Amino acid sequence: MDLLGSILNSMQKPPSASEAQKNAAKKQKEALERKQKEEKNMLNRFRKRVEDKISDFVKDGSKPHLAFEPMDQTYRAIIRDVAEIAGLQVFSFGQDGIDRYSVIYNKERPPSEDELTVRRAGSIWDEEKAAEMAKERIDRQKLAALESEEEKNRKRKRGTEELSGTFYKQKYAHLIGENAALGAAQKTNMNKSYGEVPSENKKDQRSIEQTMADIRAKKMRKAEAEANEDQAEPI
């Protein structure tokens, strides 16, 4: 065997295509496992920080809530899990994937409707905002009470107009004319003592003597009429 043949035989043969693929797959798997391990360790460290924060929040007891920075759903899930284990309430606000964040509350001190409204609208909630919202709510209550009182006054006024005939005039003036409607309203104006007939029309203007004479004359006319009927009957 010549020198060249001896050298070629002593050299290691290059790996086949299948062996190269196996090596690449092995390296890729190892890299993925390292990455998963790093992520797991990172999540464990994050969970430990959350546990410490929530523990301090519960021990303090003076803070109304504990808010976290915006973060991905994976981290918010850890916050929710730790909070629920501690017996706390968790609310999330903001748009998912953009600025969604978690806030923790004691069940004995839940968030007010004002706070939920502000946070859901994407605004910041603080003591100044709380005072502003409380003032707005009081103003709305005062306005509602004022409007209710005005409505009662309008109803009372309308009832008075209906009794006086003014409402009748306004309601039918476009159909029968303003003067006719006013006349109808005046005719239907009720008298407090005698109903719809004016009291003047119910007064008897005759004297006592004239009244007695009219009664006697009425009786005589009736008697004569009965006598005439008896005479007219056949025998």
N, CA and C atoms as a LAMMPS dump frame, in Angstrom:
ITEM: TIMESTEP
0
ITEM: NUMBER OF ATOMS
705
ITEM: BOX BOUNDS ff ff ff
-5.0000000000000000e+02 5.0000000000000000e+02
-5.0000000000000000e+02 5.0000000000000000e+02
-5.0000000000000000e+02 5.0000000000000000e+02
ITEM: ATOMS id mol type element x y z
1 1 1 N 0.865 -1.194 0
2 1 2 C 0 0 0
3 1 3 C 0.893 1.233 0
4 2 1 N 0.535 2.172 -0.863
5 2 2 C 1.339 3.393 -0.946
6 2 3 C 1.011 4.334 0.203
7 3 1 N 1.796 5.385 0.273
8 3 2 C 1.642 6.362 1.363
9 3 3 C 0.292 7.046 1.313
10 4 1 N -0.199 7.417 0.139
11 4 2 C -1.481 8.119 0.005
12 4 3 C -2.629 7.25 0.484
13 5 1 N -2.58 5.985 0.123
14 5 2 C -3.652 5.091 0.554
15 5 3 C -3.66 4.924 2.05
16 6 1 N -2.453 4.874 2.654
17 6 2 C -2.382 4.748 4.099
18 6 3 C -2.983 5.959 4.797
19 7 1 N -2.717 7.15 4.256
20 7 2 C -3.255 8.39 4.86
21 7 3 C -4.775 8.439 4.75
22 8 1 N -5.314 8.07 3.609
23 8 2 C -6.763 8.111 3.397
24 8 3 C -7.481 7.126 4.307
25 9 1 N -6.873 5.986 4.495
26 9 2 C -7.503 4.991 5.367
27 9 3 C -7.499 5.426 6.821
28 10 1 N -6.479 6.193 7.225
29 10 2 C -6.39 6.63 8.62
30 10 3 C -7.319 7.811 8.935
31 11 1 N -7.778 8.516 7.915
32 11 2 C -8.674 9.673 8.125
33 11 3 C -10.086 9.195 8.474
34 12 1 N -10.786 9.976 9.374
35 12 2 C -12.163 9.64 9.768
36 12 3 C -13.115 9.983 8.636
37 13 1 N -14.02 9.073 8.39
38 13 2 C -14.978 9.31 7.322
39 13 3 C -15.966 10.42 7.718
40 14 1 N -16.42 11.279 6.806
41 14 2 C -17.406 12.326 7.129
42 14 3 C -18.752 11.707 7.502
43 15 1 N -19.47 12.346 8.393
44 15 2 C -20.764 11.793 8.818
45 15 3 C -21.751 11.778 7.655
46 16 1 N -22.63 10.836 7.704
47 16 2 C -23.664 10.74 6.665
48 16 3 C -24.733 11.805 6.896
49 17 1 N -25.628 11.94 5.924
50 17 2 C -26.695 12.95 6.006
51 17 3 C -27.615 12.68 7.176
52 18 1 N -27.919 11.455 7.443
53 18 2 C -28.82 11.103 8.541
54 18 3 C -28.195 11.449 9.886
55 19 1 N -26.914 11.211 10.03
56 19 2 C -26.233 11.54 11.282
57 19 3 C -26.194 13.049 11.506
58 20 1 N -26.039 13.826 10.444
59 20 2 C -26.036 15.292 10.566
60 20 3 C -27.394 15.801 11.027
61 21 1 N -28.434 15.214 10.519
62 21 2 C -29.791 15.623 10.927
63 21 3 C -30.029 15.281 12.392
64 22 1 N -29.536 14.113 12.789
65 22 2 C -29.704 13.714 14.181
66 22 3 C -28.973 14.664 15.117
67 23 1 N -27.788 15.056 14.747
68 23 2 C -27.025 15.984 15.581
69 23 3 C -27.701 17.348 15.679
70 24 1 N -28.238 17.821 14.54
71 24 2 C -28.935 19.118 14.54
72 24 3 C -30.186 19.069 15.406
73 25 1 N -30.929 17.959 15.306
74 25 2 C -32.144 17.812 16.112
75 25 3 C -31.802 17.744 17.589
76 26 1 N -30.682 17.055 17.913
77 26 2 C -30.271 16.944 19.309
78 26 3 C -29.903 18.302 19.88
79 27 1 N -29.148 19.086 19.108
80 27 2 C -28.768 20.426 19.561
81 27 3 C -29.992 21.329 19.73
82 28 1 N -30.919 21.205 18.819
83 28 2 C -32.14 22.016 18.898
84 28 3 C -32.949 21.643 20.14
85 29 1 N -33.035 20.364 20.417
86 29 2 C -33.757 19.908 21.599
87 29 3 C -33.097 20.414 22.864
88 30 1 N -31.79 20.329 22.903
89 30 2 C -31.06 20.792 24.08
90 30 3 C -31.252 22.3 24.29
91 31 1 N -31.267 23.052 23.191
92 31 2 C -31.471 24.497 23.287
93 31 3 C -32.882 24.806 23.795
94 32 1 N -33.864 24.043 23.3
95 32 2 C -35.248 24.242 23.739
96 32 3 C -35.406 23.915 25.212
97 33 1 N -34.774 22.855 25.65
98 33 2 C -34.858 22.479 27.062
99 33 3 C -34.213 23.531 27.941
100 34 1 N -33.088 24.07 27.503
101 34 2 C -32.442 25.139 28.275
102 34 3 C -33.353 26.367 28.364
103 35 1 N -33.99 26.694 27.243
104 35 2 C -34.885 27.857 27.226
105 35 3 C -36.087 27.635 28.138
106 36 1 N -36.662 26.441 28.098
107 36 2 C -37.812 26.141 28.948
108 36 3 C -37.42 26.187 30.419
109 37 1 N -36.229 25.696 30.702
110 37 2 C -35.752 25.718 32.074
111 37 3 C -35.541 27.146 32.559
112 38 1 N -35.006 27.977 31.691
113 38 2 C -34.809 29.39 32.044
114 38 3 C -36.143 30.085 32.268
115 39 1 N -37.101 29.812 31.402
116 39 2 C -38.425 30.43 31.555
117 39 3 C -39.095 29.964 32.837
118 40 1 N -38.953 28.689 33.139
119 40 2 C -39.536 28.162 34.37
120 40 3 C -38.919 28.823 35.59
121 41 1 N -37.601 28.949 35.574
122 41 2 C -36.924 29.614 36.692
123 41 3 C -37.354 31.078 36.803
124 42 1 N -37.532 31.717 35.644
125 42 2 C -37.939 33.114 35.655
126 42 3 C -39.356 33.258 36.219
127 43 1 N -40.259 32.357 35.847
128 43 2 C -41.629 32.397 36.363
129 43 3 C -41.662 32.095 37.851
130 44 1 N -40.793 31.191 38.278
131 44 2 C -40.732 30.891 39.715
132 44 3 C -40.248 32.104 40.505
133 45 1 N -39.26 32.797 39.955
134 45 2 C -38.764 34.009 40.627
135 45 3 C -39.854 35.075 40.653
136 46 1 N -40.603 35.202 39.554
137 46 2 C -41.698 36.172 39.501
138 46 3 C -42.773 35.818 40.53
139 47 1 N -43.119 34.562 40.617
140 47 2 C -44.133 34.133 41.581
141 47 3 C -43.682 34.459 43.003
142 48 1 N -42.389 34.233 43.261
143 48 2 C -41.878 34.55 44.605
144 48 3 C -42.006 36.037 44.905
145 49 1 N -41.74 36.903 43.934
146 49 2 C -41.88 38.351 44.147
147 49 3 C -43.348 38.727 44.382
148 50 1 N -44.231 38.09 43.632
149 50 2 C -45.663 38.356 43.815
150 50 3 C -46.112 37.918 45.205
151 51 1 N -45.681 36.763 45.625
152 51 2 C -46.043 36.277 46.966
153 51 3 C -45.56 37.245 48.04
154 52 1 N -44.355 37.763 47.876
155 52 2 C -43.823 38.714 48.854
156 52 3 C -44.639 40.007 48.866
157 53 1 N -44.996 40.521 47.684
158 53 2 C -45.775 41.761 47.599
159 53 3 C -47.158 41.584 48.216
160 54 1 N -47.801 40.481 47.893
161 54 2 C -49.14 40.242 48.425
162 54 3 C -49.084 40.026 49.931
163 55 1 N -48.083 39.356 50.399
164 55 2 C -47.925 39.159 51.84
165 55 3 C -47.76 40.492 52.559
166 56 1 N -46.943 41.379 52.017
167 56 2 C -46.767 42.711 52.606
168 56 3 C -48.071 43.507 52.56
169 57 1 N -48.81 43.365 51.464
170 57 2 C -50.086 44.077 51.308
171 57 3 C -51.086 43.645 52.378
172 58 1 N -51.162 42.342 52.622
173 58 2 C -52.088 41.827 53.631
174 58 3 C -51.665 42.256 55.028
175 59 1 N -50.376 42.207 55.31
176 59 2 C -49.875 42.577 56.64
177 59 3 C -50.073 44.06 56.917
178 60 1 N -49.887 44.883 55.903
179 60 2 C -50.023 46.333 56.07
180 60 3 C -51.468 46.689 56.415
181 61 1 N -52.389 46.308 55.557
182 61 2 C -53.813 46.53 55.821
183 61 3 C -54.297 47.944 55.628
184 62 1 N -53.397 48.897 55.392
185 62 2 C -53.804 50.301 55.254
186 62 3 C -54.076 50.693 53.796
187 63 1 N -53.521 49.939 52.867
188 63 2 C -53.689 50.282 51.451
189 63 3 C -55.007 49.729 50.914
190 64 1 N -55.727 50.516 50.136
191 64 2 C -57.017 50.043 49.602
192 64 3 C -56.863 48.986 48.518
193 65 1 N -55.727 48.987 47.822
194 65 2 C -55.526 48.018 46.749
195 65 3 C -54.028 47.869 46.453
196 66 1 N -53.716 46.85 45.666
197 66 2 C -52.339 46.61 45.221
198 66 3 C -52.373 46.444 43.706
199 67 1 N -51.8 47.425 42.987
200 67 2 C -51.833 47.411 41.522
201 67 3 C -50.479 46.976 40.969
202 68 1 N -50.523 46.166 39.919
203 68 2 C -49.311 45.706 39.237
204 68 3 C -49.187 46.405 37.885
205 69 1 N -47.999 46.371 37.354
206 69 2 C -47.744 46.965 36.046
207 69 3 C -48.412 46.126 34.948
208 70 1 N -48.669 46.718 33.776
209 70 2 C -49.207 45.929 32.658
210 70 3 C -48.255 44.795 32.286
211 71 1 N -48.81 43.617 32.023
212 71 2 C -47.978 42.454 31.687
213 71 3 C -48.802 41.43 30.929
214 72 1 N -48.112 40.412 30.411
215 72 2 C -48.769 39.378 29.617
216 72 3 C -49.687 38.513 30.482
217 73 1 N -50.537 37.767 29.774
218 73 2 C -51.522 36.945 30.456
219 73 3 C -50.878 35.884 31.346
220 74 1 N -49.719 35.355 30.938
221 74 2 C -49.042 34.33 31.737
222 74 3 C -48.7 34.843 33.131
223 75 1 N -48.194 36.055 33.208
224 75 2 C -47.831 36.635 34.494
225 75 3 C -49.073 37.043 35.288
226 76 1 N -50.112 37.54 34.586
227 76 2 C -51.354 37.9 35.288
228 76 3 C -52.01 36.658 35.888
229 77 1 N -51.858 35.52 35.211
230 77 2 C -52.416 34.28 35.749
231 77 3 C -51.734 33.899 37.06
232 78 1 N -50.425 34.121 37.153
233 78 2 C -49.698 33.846 38.397
234 78 3 C -50.19 34.767 39.502
235 79 1 N -50.377 36.062 39.184
236 79 2 C -50.885 37.025 40.174
237 79 3 C -52.259 36.589 40.675
238 80 1 N -53.119 36.198 39.76
239 80 2 C -54.471 35.775 40.143
240 80 3 C -54.418 34.527 41.035
241 81 1 N -53.561 33.578 40.678
242 81 2 C -53.468 32.349 41.456
243 81 3 C -52.988 32.626 42.875
244 82 1 N -51.953 33.427 43.008
245 82 2 C -51.429 33.742 44.336
246 82 3 C -52.459 34.528 45.146
247 83 1 N -53.148 35.483 44.506
248 83 2 C -54.131 36.313 45.211
249 83 3 C -55.31 35.476 45.692
250 84 1 N -55.813 34.589 44.848
251 84 2 C -56.95 33.767 45.244
252 84 3 C -56.575 32.799 46.359
253 85 1 N -55.36 32.291 46.353
254 85 2 C -54.901 31.439 47.459
255 85 3 C -54.888 32.231 48.761
256 86 1 N -54.556 33.527 48.673
257 86 2 C -54.521 34.388 49.862
258 86 3 C -55.904 34.907 50.247
259 87 1 N -56.943 34.548 49.486
260 87 2 C -58.308 34.981 49.802
261 87 3 C -58.608 36.415 49.408
262 88 1 N -57.98 36.893 48.344
263 88 2 C -58.168 38.267 47.892
264 88 3 C -58.935 38.308 46.562
265 89 1 N -59.431 39.498 46.231
266 89 2 C -60.109 39.716 44.964
267 89 3 C -59.129 40.256 43.932
268 90 1 N -59.323 39.867 42.685
269 90 2 C -58.458 40.335 41.602
270 90 3 C -59.319 40.861 40.462
271 91 1 N -59.005 42.068 39.985
272 91 2 C -59.654 42.655 38.815
273 91 3 C -58.578 43.006 37.794
274 92 1 N -58.909 42.833 36.521
275 92 2 C -57.98 43.206 35.439
276 92 3 C -58.61 44.3 34.597
277 93 1 N -57.807 45.274 34.19
278 93 2 C -58.289 46.412 33.419
279 93 3 C -57.352 46.644 32.233
280 94 1 N -57.852 47.348 31.22
281 94 2 C -57.042 47.655 30.054
282 94 3 C -57.245 46.64 28.937
283 95 1 N -56.585 46.886 27.807
284 95 2 C -56.71 46.027 26.636
285 95 3 C -55.657 44.926 26.673
286 96 1 N -56.125 43.726 26.398
287 96 2 C -55.223 42.578 26.421
288 96 3 C -54.171 42.711 25.325
289 97 1 N -52.931 42.458 25.706
290 97 2 C -51.833 42.559 24.757
291 97 3 C -51.284 43.961 24.604
292 98 1 N -51.909 44.944 25.259
293 98 2 C -51.451 46.339 25.141
294 98 3 C -51.107 46.914 26.513
295 99 1 N -52.124 47.085 27.36
296 99 2 C -51.876 47.71 28.658
297 99 3 C -52.686 47.068 29.776
298 100 1 N -53.05 45.806 29.62
299 100 2 C -53.88 45.158 30.632
300 100 3 C -53.06 44.872 31.892
301 101 1 N -53.645 45.217 33.044
302 101 2 C -52.941 45.054 34.318
303 101 3 C -53.913 44.525 35.38
304 102 1 N -53.362 44.033 36.471
305 102 2 C -54.154 43.439 37.549
306 102 3 C -54.099 44.315 38.795
307 103 1 N -55.233 44.34 39.519
308 103 2 C -55.316 45.074 40.787
309 103 3 C -55.94 44.137 41.814
310 104 1 N -55.349 44.097 42.993
311 104 2 C -55.792 43.2 44.067
312 104 3 C -56.469 44.017 45.162
313 105 1 N -57.59 43.478 45.695
314 105 2 C -58.342 44.136 46.767
315 105 3 C -58.645 43.118 47.863
316 106 1 N -58.759 43.632 49.089
317 106 2 C -59.301 42.82 50.171
318 106 3 C -60.797 42.63 49.959
319 107 1 N -61.299 41.444 50.257
320 107 2 C -62.729 41.192 50.073
321 107 3 C -63.577 42.069 50.987
322 108 1 N -63.011 42.476 52.112
323 108 2 C -63.736 43.365 53.025
324 108 3 C -63.776 44.804 52.507
325 109 1 N -62.894 45.14 51.567
326 109 2 C -62.83 46.505 51.013
327 109 3 C -62.8 46.433 49.484
328 110 1 N -63.903 46.007 48.873
329 110 2 C -63.934 45.876 47.409
330 110 3 C -63.934 47.249 46.739
331 111 1 N -63.625 47.305 45.465
332 111 2 C -63.626 48.593 44.757
333 111 3 C -65.042 49.144 44.604
334 112 1 N -65.156 50.46 44.616
335 112 2 C -66.457 51.098 44.41
336 112 3 C -66.813 51.071 42.925
337 113 1 N -68.087 51.345 42.654
338 113 2 C -68.533 51.402 41.255
339 113 3 C -67.844 52.544 40.509
340 114 1 N -67.575 53.64 41.22
341 114 2 C -66.86 54.761 40.597
342 114 3 C -65.459 54.327 40.155
343 115 1 N -64.765 53.626 41.027
344 115 2 C -63.405 53.186 40.694
345 115 3 C -63.415 52.224 39.508
346 116 1 N -64.342 51.259 39.523
347 116 2 C -64.427 50.31 38.412
348 116 3 C -64.724 51.027 37.106
349 117 1 N -65.616 52.017 37.161
350 117 2 C -65.969 52.765 35.952
351 117 3 C -64.758 53.506 35.397
352 118 1 N -64.008 54.166 36.273
353 118 2 C -62.837 54.94 35.852
354 118 3 C -61.762 54.027 35.277
355 119 1 N -61.462 52.948 35.981
356 119 2 C -60.407 52.044 35.52
357 119 3 C -60.792 51.36 34.205
358 120 1 N -62.036 50.964 34.069
359 120 2 C -62.478 50.32 32.836
360 120 3 C -62.444 51.278 31.652
361 121 1 N -62.549 52.561 31.944
362 121 2 C -62.468 53.563 30.879
363 121 3 C -61.03 53.894 30.507
364 122 1 N -60.065 53.283 31.221
365 122 2 C -58.663 53.517 30.911
366 122 3 C -58.058 54.691 31.638
367 123 1 N -58.767 55.244 32.624
368 123 2 C -58.248 56.391 33.374
369 123 3 C -57.559 55.925 34.663
370 124 1 N -56.854 56.863 35.281
371 124 2 C -56.129 56.567 36.518
372 124 3 C -57.027 56.86 37.705
373 125 1 N -57.042 55.948 38.677
374 125 2 C -57.845 56.129 39.884
375 125 3 C -56.938 56.506 41.051
376 126 1 N -57.257 57.649 41.698
377 126 2 C -56.517 58.077 42.883
378 126 3 C -57.471 58.851 43.78
379 127 1 N -56.958 59.415 44.871
380 127 2 C -57.808 60.129 45.818
381 127 3 C -58.469 61.35 45.179
382 128 1 N -57.734 62.041 44.325
383 128 2 C -58.289 63.215 43.655
384 128 3 C -59.454 62.827 42.748
385 129 1 N -59.282 61.723 42.017
386 129 2 C -60.352 61.254 41.14
387 129 3 C -61.541 60.78 41.951
388 130 1 N -61.283 60.146 43.096
389 130 2 C -62.37 59.679 43.952
390 130 3 C -63.21 60.849 44.452
391 131 1 N -62.541 61.933 44.876
392 131 2 C -63.262 63.117 45.348
393 131 3 C -64.067 63.747 44.216
394 132 1 N -63.484 63.785 43.023
395 132 2 C -64.18 64.36 41.865
396 132 3 C -65.429 63.558 41.529
397 133 1 N -65.298 62.234 41.531
398 133 2 C -66.446 61.375 41.22
399 133 3 C -67.536 61.5 42.279
400 134 1 N -67.136 61.611 43.556
401 134 2 C -68.12 61.757 44.632
402 134 3 C -68.896 63.058 44.477
403 135 1 N -68.206 64.142 44.121
404 135 2 C -68.87 65.427 43.916
405 135 3 C -69.833 65.355 42.723
406 136 1 N -69.408 64.71 41.652
407 136 2 C -70.283 64.571 40.488
408 136 3 C -71.537 63.774 40.831
409 137 1 N -71.38 62.73 41.641
410 137 2 C -72.539 61.924 42.023
411 137 3 C -73.524 62.753 42.86
412 138 1 N -73.001 63.549 43.795
413 138 2 C -73.871 64.408 44.614
414 138 3 C -74.586 65.429 43.735
415 139 1 N -73.873 66.007 42.78
416 139 2 C -74.491 66.98 41.869
417 139 3 C -75.604 66.337 41.054
418 140 1 N -75.377 65.091 40.6
419 140 2 C -76.412 64.398 39.826
420 140 3 C -77.649 64.128 40.682
421 141 1 N -77.418 63.774 41.948
422 141 2 C -78.551 63.531 42.841
423 141 3 C -79.346 64.808 43.075
424 142 1 N -78.644 65.935 43.248
425 142 2 C -79.333 67.209 43.446
426 142 3 C -80.128 67.593 42.201
427 143 1 N -79.518 67.382 41.027
428 143 2 C -80.202 67.709 39.78
429 143 3 C -81.444 66.848 39.59
430 144 1 N -81.329 65.56 39.927
431 144 2 C -82.476 64.663 39.786
432 144 3 C -83.603 65.081 40.728
433 145 1 N -83.244 65.487 41.955
434 145 2 C -84.26 65.933 42.909
435 145 3 C -84.933 67.218 42.42
436 146 1 N -84.146 68.13 41.851
437 146 2 C -84.7 69.381 41.334
438 146 3 C -85.641 69.116 40.165
439 147 1 N -85.218 68.23 39.249
440 147 2 C -86.071 67.903 38.103
441 147 3 C -87.36 67.223 38.554
442 148 1 N -87.28 66.38 39.58
443 148 2 C -88.472 65.725 40.1
444 148 3 C -89.441 66.738 40.688
445 149 1 N -88.902 67.709 41.419
446 149 2 C -89.757 68.737 42.008
447 149 3 C -90.403 69.593 40.92
448 150 1 N -89.621 69.933 39.871
449 150 2 C -90.188 70.704 38.767
450 150 3 C -91.289 69.934 38.053
451 151 1 N -91.106 68.634 37.91
452 151 2 C -92.127 67.811 37.262
453 151 3 C -93.401 67.789 38.097
454 152 1 N -93.259 67.704 39.413
455 152 2 C -94.431 67.742 40.288
456 152 3 C -95.155 69.079 40.158
457 153 1 N -94.391 70.164 40.093
458 153 2 C -95.001 71.481 39.948
459 153 3 C -95.744 71.606 38.623
460 154 1 N -95.148 71.044 37.541
461 154 2 C -95.821 71.086 36.238
462 154 3 C -97.128 70.303 36.273
463 155 1 N -97.123 69.156 36.953
464 155 2 C -98.345 68.356 37.04
465 155 3 C -99.418 69.086 37.841
466 156 1 N -99.004 69.736 38.95
467 156 2 C -99.977 70.493 39.737
468 156 3 C -100.544 71.65 38.928
469 157 1 N -99.675 72.348 38.181
470 157 2 C -100.124 73.463 37.36
471 157 3 C -101.07 73 36.266
472 158 1 N -100.733 71.849 35.664
473 158 2 C -101.589 71.32 34.602
474 158 3 C -102.953 70.931 35.155
475 159 1 N -102.96 70.333 36.376
476 159 2 C -104.239 69.981 36.983
477 159 3 C -105.086 71.208 37.264
478 160 1 N -104.445 72.296 37.709
479 160 2 C -105.171 73.539 37.957
480 160 3 C -105.745 74.107 36.667
481 161 1 N -104.955 74.038 35.582
482 161 2 C -105.432 74.54 34.297
483 161 3 C -106.606 73.719 33.785
484 162 1 N -106.591 72.411 34.008
485 162 2 C -107.703 71.582 33.564
486 162 3 C -108.984 71.951 34.3
487 163 1 N -108.862 72.225 35.606
488 163 2 C -110.038 72.612 36.377
489 163 3 C -110.553 73.989 35.963
490 164 1 N -109.636 74.897 35.619
491 164 2 C -110.038 76.254 35.267
492 164 3 C -110.517 76.376 33.837
493 165 1 N -110.308 75.366 33.026
494 165 2 C -110.747 75.44 31.635
495 165 3 C -109.662 75.876 30.688
496 166 1 N -108.539 76.351 31.215
497 166 2 C -107.449 76.807 30.356
498 166 3 C -106.889 75.666 29.524
499 167 1 N -106.785 74.484 30.13
500 167 2 C -106.257 73.331 29.399
501 167 3 C -107.185 72.956 28.248
502 168 1 N -108.488 73.035 28.502
503 168 2 C -109.462 72.721 27.445
504 168 3 C -109.306 73.68 26.273
505 169 1 N -109.108 74.949 26.591
506 169 2 C -108.92 75.946 25.526
507 169 3 C -107.666 75.64 24.712
508 170 1 N -106.543 75.349 25.397
509 170 2 C -105.294 75.085 24.693
510 170 3 C -105.371 73.81 23.867
511 171 1 N -106.109 72.817 24.357
512 171 2 C -106.16 71.512 23.692
513 171 3 C -106.97 71.552 22.413
514 172 1 N -108.089 72.323 22.411
515 172 2 C -109.006 72.272 21.268
516 172 3 C -109.042 73.56 20.45
517 173 1 N -108.171 74.514 20.793
518 173 2 C -108.185 75.783 20.051
519 173 3 C -107.856 75.578 18.584
520 174 1 N -106.949 74.632 18.253
521 174 2 C -106.562 74.426 16.855
522 174 3 C -107.654 73.72 16.062
523 175 1 N -108.671 73.16 16.755
524 175 2 C -109.739 72.455 16.055
525 175 3 C -110.985 73.326 15.868
526 176 1 N -111.408 74.047 16.896
527 176 2 C -112.669 74.791 16.833
528 176 3 C -112.469 76.288 16.97
529 177 1 N -111.237 76.739 17.009
530 177 2 C -110.98 78.171 17.122
531 177 3 C -110.776 78.582 18.554
532 178 1 N -109.97 79.603 18.718
533 178 2 C -109.616 80.011 20.078
534 178 3 C -110.809 80.551 20.838
535 179 1 N -111.636 81.393 20.193
536 179 2 C -112.789 81.983 20.885
537 179 3 C -113.804 80.926 21.28
538 180 1 N -114.061 79.981 20.355
539 180 2 C -115.02 78.918 20.653
540 180 3 C -114.51 78.029 21.765
541 181 1 N -113.222 77.726 21.732
542 181 2 C -112.645 76.888 22.772
543 181 3 C -112.706 77.574 24.124
544 182 1 N -112.478 78.878 24.131
545 182 2 C -112.552 79.625 25.376
546 182 3 C -113.978 79.634 25.906
547 183 1 N -114.94 79.806 24.981
548 183 2 C -116.341 79.784 25.405
549 183 3 C -116.728 78.439 25.979
550 184 1 N -116.264 77.357 25.339
551 184 2 C -116.564 76.018 25.845
552 184 3 C -115.933 75.799 27.194
553 185 1 N -114.743 76.311 27.354
554 185 2 C -114.066 76.163 28.631
555 185 3 C -114.814 76.906 29.726
556 186 1 N -115.337 78.084 29.391
557 186 2 C -116.088 78.846 30.386
558 186 3 C -117.387 78.156 30.75
559 187 1 N -118.037 77.515 29.764
560 187 2 C -119.301 76.831 30.031
561 187 3 C -119.099 75.604 30.91
562 188 1 N -117.962 74.965 30.771
563 188 2 C -117.717 73.733 31.535
564 188 3 C -116.964 73.997 32.825
565 189 1 N -116.739 75.274 33.163
566 189 2 C -116.061 75.606 34.409
567 189 3 C -116.936 75.206 35.59
568 190 1 N -116.436 74.336 36.451
569 190 2 C -117.237 73.768 37.521
570 190 3 C -117.367 74.735 38.688
571 191 1 N -118.533 74.767 39.267
572 191 2 C -118.764 75.531 40.478
573 191 3 C -118.471 74.633 41.674
574 192 1 N -117.803 75.146 42.674
575 192 2 C -117.381 74.337 43.805
576 192 3 C -118.562 73.768 44.571
577 193 1 N -119.701 74.471 44.576
578 193 2 C -120.834 74.04 45.391
579 193 3 C -121.888 73.291 44.594
580 194 1 N -122.07 73.676 43.295
581 194 2 C -123.211 73.153 42.546
582 194 3 C -122.816 72.395 41.294
583 195 1 N -121.618 72.019 41.091
584 195 2 C -121.243 71.262 39.907
585 195 3 C -121.07 72.165 38.718
586 196 1 N -121.568 71.762 37.546
587 196 2 C -121.329 72.488 36.311
588 196 3 C -122.388 73.56 36.04
589 197 1 N -123.503 73.629 36.855
590 197 2 C -124.547 74.651 36.667
591 197 3 C -124.238 75.829 37.571
592 198 1 N -124.175 77.051 37.039
593 198 2 C -123.904 78.225 37.881
594 198 3 C -124.911 78.336 39.001
595 199 1 N -124.454 78.75 40.15
596 199 2 C -125.334 78.828 41.315
597 199 3 C -126.437 79.864 41.111
598 200 1 N -126.155 80.906 40.298
599 200 2 C -127.177 81.934 40.075
600 200 3 C -128.408 81.351 39.396
601 201 1 N -128.195 80.338 38.536
602 201 2 C -129.328 79.745 37.82
603 201 3 C -130.174 78.866 38.712
604 202 1 N -129.682 78.481 39.87
605 202 2 C -130.433 77.609 40.762
606 202 3 C -131.216 78.379 41.828
607 203 1 N -131.055 79.674 41.917
608 203 2 C -131.761 80.465 42.917
609 203 3 C -133.187 80.777 42.442
610 204 1 N -134.201 80.612 43.327
611 204 2 C -135.605 80.942 43.007
612 204 3 C -135.82 82.423 43.292
613 205 1 N -136.14 83.22 42.234
614 205 2 C -136.272 84.661 42.366
615 205 3 C -137.678 85.113 42.795
616 206 1 N -138.647 84.158 42.9
617 206 2 C -140.027 84.542 43.242
618 206 3 C -140.176 84.779 44.734
619 207 1 N -141.228 85.596 45.087
620 207 2 C -141.55 85.806 46.501
621 207 3 C -142.351 84.616 47.004
622 208 1 N -142.581 84.57 48.316
623 208 2 C -143.332 83.456 48.904
624 208 3 C -144.775 83.475 48.439
625 209 1 N -145.404 84.677 48.433
626 209 2 C -146.803 84.786 48.013
627 209 3 C -146.957 84.33 46.572
628 210 1 N -146.027 84.757 45.707
629 210 2 C -146.139 84.377 44.297
630 210 3 C -145.932 82.882 44.114
631 211 1 N -145.054 82.336 44.908
632 211 2 C -144.808 80.899 44.821
633 211 3 C -146.034 80.118 45.225
634 212 1 N -146.725 80.508 46.346
635 212 2 C -147.923 79.812 46.799
636 212 3 C -149.046 79.95 45.787
637 213 1 N -149.155 81.154 45.169
638 213 2 C -150.202 81.353 44.156
639 213 3 C -149.952 80.462 42.951
640 214 1 N -148.722 80.339 42.553
641 214 2 C -148.398 79.475 41.408
642 214 3 C -148.714 78.029 41.709
643 215 1 N -148.466 77.588 42.946
644 215 2 C -148.769 76.204 43.324
645 215 3 C -150.271 75.945 43.275
646 216 1 N -151.098 76.93 43.838
647 216 2 C -152.554 76.758 43.831
648 216 3 C -153.087 76.726 42.408
649 217 1 N -152.521 77.596 41.561
650 217 2 C -152.982 77.623 40.171
651 217 3 C -152.643 76.314 39.466
652 218 1 N -151.505 75.762 39.77
653 218 2 C -151.101 74.5 39.152
654 218 3 C -152.021 73.371 39.576
655 219 1 N -152.435 73.366 40.876
656 219 2 C -153.356 72.341 41.366
657 219 3 C -154.724 72.471 40.709
658 220 1 N -155.199 73.733 40.52
659 220 2 C -156.516 73.943 39.905
660 220 3 C -156.508 73.471 38.464
661 221 1 N -155.399 73.749 37.757
662 221 2 C -155.318 73.301 36.369
663 221 3 C -155.333 71.784 36.285
664 222 1 N -154.711 71.154 37.246
665 222 2 C -154.677 69.694 37.246
666 222 3 C -156.056 69.118 37.523
667 223 1 N -156.799 69.745 38.488
668 223 2 C -158.141 69.265 38.828
669 223 3 C -159.086 69.431 37.65
670 224 1 N -159.022 70.573 36.959
671 224 2 C -159.87 70.804 35.809
672 224 3 C -159.577 69.803 34.702
673 225 1 N -158.314 69.501 34.52
674 225 2 C -157.95 68.543 33.477
675 225 3 C -158.519 67.17 33.79
676 226 1 N -158.478 66.772 35.084
677 226 2 C -159.028 65.469 35.462
678 226 3 C -160.532 65.449 35.291
679 227 1 N -161.223 66.584 35.618
680 227 2 C -162.695 66.641 35.459
681 227 3 C -163.074 66.529 34.002
682 228 1 N -162.36 67.188 33.153
683 228 2 C -162.655 67.12 31.722
684 228 3 C -162.465 65.703 31.201
685 229 1 N -161.465 64.987 31.723
686 229 2 C -161.268 63.608 31.282
687 229 3 C -162.417 62.728 31.708
688 230 1 N -162.982 62.97 32.951
689 230 2 C -164.142 62.151 33.417
690 230 3 C -165.356 62.398 32.56
691 231 1 N -165.575 63.672 32.149
692 231 2 C -166.746 63.982 31.333
693 231 3 C -166.632 63.391 29.931
694 232 1 N -165.429 63.246 29.473
695 232 2 C -165.25 62.75 28.122
696 232 3 C -165.417 61.258 28.033
697 233 1 N -165.413 60.506 29.163
698 233 2 C -165.579 59.058 29.103
699 233 3 C -167.018 58.693 28.787
700 234 1 N -167.29 57.687 27.941
701 234 2 C -168.683 57.28 27.583
702 234 3 C -169.362 56.618 28.758
703 235 1 N -170.721 56.763 28.797
704 235 2 C -171.515 56.189 29.911
705 235 3 C -171.832 54.725 29.583
